[in-house]
Amino acid sequence: MRRLCAVLLGGVLALAAVGGTFAAETAAAARVEARSAHFFAVGLVRGDTMDIHLSRLLDNAPVPNAVVAVTFRGKTYATMAALDGGYSFKAQALRLPGSAAVAFKVAYAGGDESLDGTMQIPAQAGANEDSGKGGLRQLLWWVLNFAVCIGFLWLIAKRRKKTDA
């Protein structure tokens, strides 16, 4: 029983360590901030997707019913509204490292506004996102799952032996 607890504790600690590494990789993702007279936009790049959180400057409330277009590296992309009130779009150009100007065009019931910003995409930004498929974190997750299942089966077998005796 002590061995099982030690294995489970070790698995949880390993996952926590890998999770911390994953959080650090996520924190290193490219980010752009832009502001206008009425709005504040934050764009986070993860792989080939930019998630945009658009809010009002007055009360920091999301702007759910706007039409947002993003001009990035000379090309304009239409965004899709997300359930959380944000917006997102996909483009392979988001994987290219380097500095880039970003322009958000927001059309809403009260008019149109433009928000401009720049961001720096690190060289490894596109590579970090694919590491979740078959990576160390997933392997440790499976090891932990199997350890828990084996532990339960061992406990069930032990109880059956006690009831049979």
MARVO-847805 format. One line per field, with one value per residue: x, y, z of N, C-alpha, C, O in turn; residue in one letter. Coordinates in pm, whole numbers. Layout:
% residues N
n_X: [X_...];
n_Y: [Y_...];
n_Z: [Z_...];
ca_X: [X_...];
ca_Y: [Y_...];
ca_Z: [Z_...];
c_X: [X_...];
c_Y: [Y_...];
c_Z: [Z_...];
o_X: [X_...];
o_Y: [Y_...];
o_Z: [Z_...];
type: [A_...];
//
This chain:
% residues 165
n_X: [82_195_383_219_99_328_402_179_191_438_377_184_339_524_355_274_514_563_334_389_601_461_288_474_561_324_296_496_392_310_190_-38_-137_-386_-533_-811_-1026_-1257_-1229_-1044_-815_-685_-468_-382_-146_-147_9_-120_-334_-506_-638_-871_-950_-1182_-1270_-1467_-1337_-1453_-1600_-1478_-1618_-1697_-1725_-1963_-2119_-1992_-1828_-1527_-1226_-899_-592_-299_35_-1_-231_-583_-792_-1095_-1273_-1396_-1669_-1645_-1770_-1721_-1736_-1523_-1305_-1167_-916_-759_-439_-163_44_77_253_502_813_916_880_566_310_-19_-354_-668_-992_-1292_-1631_-1930_-2251_-2248_-2069_-1752_-1424_-1068_-797_-461_-158_158_342_570_672_801_1074_1030_755_558_641_604_335_260_372_211_88_149_359_579_421_170_242_315_67_-81_65_12_-267_-281_-147_-326_-549_-441_-386_-647_-749_-577_-651_-917_-876_-738_-936_-1121_-977_-969_-1240_-1292_-1139];
n_Y: [-119_119_149_188_433_592_575_695_953_1036_1041_1246_1465_1474_1540_1790_1930_1918_2049_2304_2373_2373_2587_2793_2790_2866_3120_3248_3296_3490_3824_4088_4421_4667_4990_5211_5500_5405_5128_4834_4600_4272_4045_3708_3480_3148_2899_2868_3031_3321_3447_3684_3929_4159_4456_4712_5032_5186_5024_4778_4568_4288_4302_4180_4179_4272_4334_4214_4270_4173_4307_4177_4149_4257_4137_4099_3954_3793_3760_3507_3489_3396_3179_3290_3560_3664_3680_3511_3404_3214_3174_3095_3271_3361_3193_3266_3390_3703_4065_4230_4437_4497_4549_4618_4626_4743_4710_4824_4880_5153_5268_5273_5167_5184_4995_4989_4805_4648_4342_4093_3796_3510_3293_3021_3000_2879_2614_2527_2475_2236_2044_1919_1699_1378_1435_1474_1548_1435_1165_1127_1174_952_746_804_765_486_390_459_304_43_42_52_-193_-368_-315_-407_-681_-752_-715_-907_-1139_-1130_-1157_-1411_-1572];
n_Z: [0_75_-125_-347_-281_-282_-551_-674_-558_-657_-931_-938_-852_-1060_-1274_-1187_-1206_-1482_-1566_-1470_-1638_-1879_-1830_-1820_-2086_-2211_-2107_-2243_-2488_-2780_-2753_-2799_-2742_-2779_-2802_-2811_-2831_-2706_-2668_-2562_-2665_-2647_-2779_-2800_-2909_-3003_-3141_-3459_-3414_-3310_-3021_-2928_-2697_-2649_-2497_-2332_-2252_-2055_-1864_-1866_-1977_-2187_-2549_-2717_-2959_-3192_-3508_-3592_-3754_-3841_-3929_-4030_-4092_-4350_-4451_-4429_-4188_-4115_-3811_-3583_-3362_-3021_-2757_-2509_-2538_-2668_-2957_-3244_-3480_-3743_-3885_-4085_-4091_-3835_-3714_-3794_-3691_-3538_-3545_-3570_-3705_-3588_-3664_-3541_-3653_-3554_-3580_-3463_-3303_-3240_-3416_-3594_-3509_-3488_-3375_-3297_-3275_-3186_-3201_-3079_-3203_-3069_-3173_-3118_-3082_-3248_-3236_-2972_-2933_-3055_-2900_-2716_-2827_-2794_-2628_-2339_-2121_-2179_-2179_-1909_-1796_-1886_-1762_-1493_-1492_-1550_-1323_-1119_-1194_-1177_-906_-795_-892_-759_-492_-498_-553_-323_-126_-207_-156_122_187_83_241];
ca_X: [0_285_442_117_88_450_395_79_244_542_311_122_446_579_259_279_635_541_232_458_673_362_242_580_557_207_321_588_322_308_76_-50_-238_-419_-631_-871_-1099_-1361_-1205_-912_-806_-568_-460_-285_-118_-114_22_-169_-460_-502_-759_-881_-1044_-1216_-1352_-1487_-1250_-1534_-1637_-1407_-1713_-1672_-1805_-1998_-2191_-1915_-1762_-1385_-1134_-761_-493_-174_135_-53_-351_-694_-859_-1222_-1270_-1517_-1704_-1636_-1876_-1686_-1743_-1403_-1299_-1045_-894_-644_-356_-28_138_98_363_628_873_953_792_458_205_-152_-461_-801_-1101_-1411_-1757_-2033_-2373_-2218_-1976_-1633_-1300_-947_-702_-334_-55_265_379_692_648_929_1107_977_612_482_683_557_195_242_436_110_51_253_469_608_306_69_295_301_-76_-119_128_-65_-396_-260_-112_-449_-630_-377_-407_-785_-760_-505_-735_-1032_-826_-705_-1063_-1179_-902_-1010_-1377_-1290_-1069];
ca_Y: [0_234_163_247_575_658_586_796_1083_1069_1079_1378_1564_1485_1616_1930_1989_1935_2154_2432_2398_2408_2722_2886_2798_2943_3259_3303_3314_3627_3900_4224_4504_4786_5073_5323_5590_5334_4985_4778_4466_4191_3928_3606_3386_3010_2826_2946_3093_3437_3470_3828_3971_4299_4508_4857_5098_5246_4930_4653_4464_4239_4357_4055_4190_4355_4266_4245_4226_4193_4317_4123_4129_4298_4065_4118_3830_3805_3681_3436_3516_3282_3175_3371_3701_3701_3656_3440_3372_3128_3212_3039_3382_3379_3107_3324_3471_3841_4175_4251_4534_4438_4649_4563_4711_4703_4770_4797_4959_5295_5317_5193_5214_5112_4980_4948_4759_4565_4229_4019_3652_3441_3192_2889_3009_2778_2478_2490_2435_2100_1950_1849_1574_1278_1490_1421_1571_1334_1037_1122_1163_813_667_828_696_343_363_464_185_-75_51_11_-337_-432_-306_-497_-818_-771_-729_-1037_-1243_-1125_-1210_-1553_-1646];
ca_Z: [0_79_-258_-435_-246_-328_-698_-707_-520_-755_-1057_-922_-849_-1197_-1354_-1143_-1262_-1625_-1579_-1451_-1762_-1979_-1799_-1861_-2232_-2248_-2071_-2340_-2615_-2828_-2702_-2850_-2678_-2858_-2732_-2885_-2740_-2633_-2654_-2531_-2724_-2615_-2865_-2758_-3018_-2966_-3267_-3573_-3373_-3220_-2942_-2904_-2593_-2674_-2388_-2326_-2155_-1949_-1758_-1889_-2018_-2323_-2658_-2786_-3086_-3285_-3619_-3574_-3858_-3798_-4035_-3976_-4197_-4480_-4491_-4335_-4150_-4042_-3688_-3544_-3223_-2931_-2657_-2392_-2574_-2741_-3101_-3282_-3621_-3769_-3998_-4078_-4071_-3691_-3673_-3838_-3586_-3568_-3505_-3667_-3671_-3585_-3661_-3516_-3700_-3479_-3624_-3363_-3322_-3225_-3518_-3625_-3446_-3524_-3265_-3355_-3182_-3242_-3117_-3111_-3198_-3049_-3274_-3083_-3050_-3321_-3199_-2839_-2930_-3100_-2810_-2638_-2894_-2778_-2551_-2206_-2032_-2209_-2134_-1763_-1766_-1906_-1655_-1371_-1507_-1534_-1184_-1040_-1229_-1119_-762_-765_-915_-650_-372_-516_-538_-182_-53_-243_-85_262_199_51_349];
c_X: [86_350_345_103_210_448_295_128_352_482_248_228_509_485_259_401_619_437_292_536_577_311_346_583_439_228_412_521_318_179_80_-161_-259_-533_-683_-944_-1201_-1328_-1061_-912_-676_-574_-350_-269_-77_-110_-20_-301_-434_-639_-759_-987_-1062_-1308_-1364_-1391_-1329_-1558_-1570_-1499_-1679_-1767_-1847_-2056_-2122_-1863_-1616_-1307_-993_-671_-359_-82_76_-178_-459_-767_-989_-1214_-1403_-1542_-1696_-1746_-1848_-1690_-1621_-1416_-1171_-1038_-769_-571_-217_76_165_212_500_687_904_850_687_360_70_-252_-595_-903_-1229_-1530_-1864_-2149_-2346_-2123_-1862_-1513_-1185_-852_-573_-236_51_292_505_662_783_950_1046_827_531_517_625_417_173_302_335_70_166_372_482_489_198_115_280_155_-123_-60_51_-200_-382_-226_-237_-536_-572_-395_-547_-804_-690_-588_-856_-989_-794_-832_-1129_-1108_-944_-1148_-1381_-1229_-1149];
c_Y: [126_257_230_396_653_678_694_937_1129_1111_1216_1487_1583_1565_1763_1999_2014_2044_2291_2471_2441_2550_2825_2900_2883_3091_3326_3326_3463_3696_4039_4295_4628_4859_5180_5410_5514_5188_4954_4635_4400_4069_3835_3504_3253_2930_2914_3016_3214_3449_3616_3853_4121_4347_4659_4916_5147_5149_4792_4537_4417_4302_4240_4070_4283_4268_4310_4186_4262_4199_4282_4089_4149_4228_4083_3986_3861_3716_3610_3466_3386_3290_3266_3521_3750_3668_3579_3425_3286_3179_3152_3148_3407_3292_3166_3412_3613_3941_4198_4356_4465_4552_4579_4665_4661_4781_4727_4893_5109_5350_5220_5253_5126_5112_4924_4907_4682_4451_4164_3871_3583_3330_3056_2891_2902_2636_2434_2431_2290_1998_1874_1716_1476_1326_1425_1438_1465_1196_1023_1111_1018_723_683_757_545_307_364_342_59_-74_9_-139_-416_-430_-399_-642_-848_-790_-863_-1150_-1247_-1184_-1359_-1634_-1658];
c_Z: [0_-57_-354_-407_-295_-479_-739_-674_-617_-888_-1049_-921_-987_-1286_-1315_-1202_-1411_-1650_-1560_-1575_-1871_-1957_-1840_-2012_-2278_-2218_-2174_-2476_-2651_-2783_-2763_-2774_-2764_-2788_-2827_-2783_-2654_-2599_-2617_-2584_-2682_-2705_-2817_-2870_-2960_-3095_-3383_-3542_-3283_-3154_-2901_-2797_-2608_-2562_-2398_-2223_-2034_-1834_-1772_-1926_-2159_-2424_-2746_-2926_-3184_-3400_-3612_-3691_-3813_-3921_-3975_-4092_-4337_-4527_-4384_-4315_-4078_-3919_-3667_-3397_-3142_-2827_-2538_-2421_-2648_-2889_-3131_-3433_-3631_-3892_-3980_-4054_-3922_-3639_-3709_-3728_-3634_-3520_-3613_-3614_-3682_-3576_-3644_-3565_-3635_-3531_-3524_-3385_-3317_-3328_-3542_-3553_-3492_-3405_-3324_-3246_-3256_-3146_-3168_-3095_-3181_-3151_-3244_-3058_-3122_-3280_-3065_-2841_-2971_-3004_-2725_-2699_-2883_-2697_-2414_-2112_-2054_-2162_-1982_-1721_-1780_-1799_-1525_-1378_-1488_-1390_-1096_-1068_-1168_-967_-722_-786_-804_-522_-380_-497_-393_-98_-83_-170_62_279_170_165_475];
o_X: [55_369_382_95_198_488_324_107_356_530_256_209_542_530_244_392_658_451_251_539_606_292_311_606_452_184_406_587_322_72_186_-266_-164_-619_-610_-925_-1228_-1393_-969_-1001_-570_-674_-237_-368_15_-215_36_-374_-350_-741_-661_-1100_-970_-1411_-1283_-1368_-1277_-1541_-1603_-1463_-1637_-1875_-1775_-2042_-2186_-1856_-1585_-1319_-971_-673_-311_-117_100_-227_-429_-800_-992_-1154_-1506_-1449_-1735_-1809_-1941_-1651_-1615_-1523_-1077_-1138_-685_-632_-161_184_266_263_602_618_917_746_716_332_46_-239_-631_-900_-1270_-1532_-1886_-2144_-2416_-2098_-1874_-1503_-1204_-831_-576_-233_37_269_541_630_870_854_1013_774_443_432_599_384_78_285_371_21_268_476_408_461_142_35_236_124_-196_-127_26_-244_-462_-272_-251_-591_-645_-417_-564_-868_-741_-596_-893_-1060_-820_-834_-1187_-1172_-955_-1172_-1465_-1264_-1102];
o_Y: [225_372_317_475_766_783_776_1029_1246_1206_1294_1592_1695_1649_1850_2115_2120_2122_2386_2588_2533_2625_2932_3010_2963_3177_3447_3371_3549_3633_4100_4237_4686_4797_5233_5394_5555_5129_5033_4557_4463_3997_3878_3450_3245_2896_3022_3055_3209_3459_3667_3805_4200_4285_4726_4856_5149_5186_4700_4421_4498_4349_4204_3978_4363_4145_4429_4068_4367_4110_4347_4010_4071_4258_4082_3916_3947_3608_3648_3467_3279_3395_3313_3601_3866_3633_3582_3431_3285_3222_3157_3121_3468_3317_3119_3500_3638_3905_4186_4362_4385_4641_4491_4781_4547_4904_4608_4977_5186_5471_5100_5375_5010_5215_4823_4966_4652_4462_4177_3826_3595_3279_2983_2789_2842_2547_2315_2346_2227_1877_1772_1629_1489_1262_1334_1349_1412_1119_919_1045_968_632_585_697_483_204_279_282_-24_-180_-64_-205_-519_-531_-462_-719_-959_-874_-926_-1246_-1354_-1256_-1429_-1750_-1717];
o_Z: [-66_-99_-432_-501_-342_-529_-826_-752_-655_-951_-1144_-983_-1026_-1364_-1401_-1243_-1461_-1744_-1627_-1613_-1948_-2053_-1890_-2063_-2371_-2295_-2191_-2570_-2564_-2777_-2777_-2745_-2815_-2725_-2910_-2663_-2541_-2513_-2639_-2550_-2682_-2706_-2795_-2919_-2878_-3151_-3404_-3634_-3193_-3221_-2846_-2807_-2584_-2535_-2464_-2119_-1923_-1717_-1698_-1908_-2243_-2389_-2839_-3007_-3251_-3389_-3626_-3723_-3754_-4006_-3882_-4179_-4428_-4636_-4265_-4411_-3989_-3924_-3722_-3316_-3190_-2810_-2473_-2336_-2687_-2938_-3051_-3504_-3541_-3990_-3870_-4001_-3888_-3529_-3659_-3677_-3754_-3464_-3732_-3495_-3773_-3492_-3723_-3522_-3659_-3527_-3502_-3474_-3383_-3328_-3516_-3538_-3528_-3341_-3394_-3138_-3375_-3025_-3285_-2985_-3268_-3209_-3337_-3014_-3062_-3288_-3046_-2758_-2926_-3023_-2667_-2627_-2951_-2699_-2378_-2032_-1958_-2109_-1933_-1622_-1695_-1750_-1455_-1280_-1418_-1339_-1008_-975_-1113_-907_-624_-704_-760_-451_-281_-431_-345_-8_6_-128_120_377_227_185_572];
type: [M_R_R_L_C_A_V_L_L_G_G_V_L_A_L_A_A_V_G_G_T_F_A_A_E_T_A_A_A_A_R_V_E_A_R_S_A_H_F_F_A_V_G_L_V_R_G_D_T_M_D_I_H_L_S_R_L_L_D_N_A_P_V_P_N_A_V_V_A_V_T_F_R_G_K_T_Y_A_T_M_A_A_L_D_G_G_Y_S_F_K_A_Q_A_L_R_L_P_G_S_A_A_V_A_F_K_V_A_Y_A_G_G_D_E_S_L_D_G_T_M_Q_I_P_A_Q_A_G_A_N_E_D_S_G_K_G_G_L_R_Q_L_L_W_W_V_L_N_F_A_V_C_I_G_F_L_W_L_I_A_K_R_R_K_K_T_D_A];
//
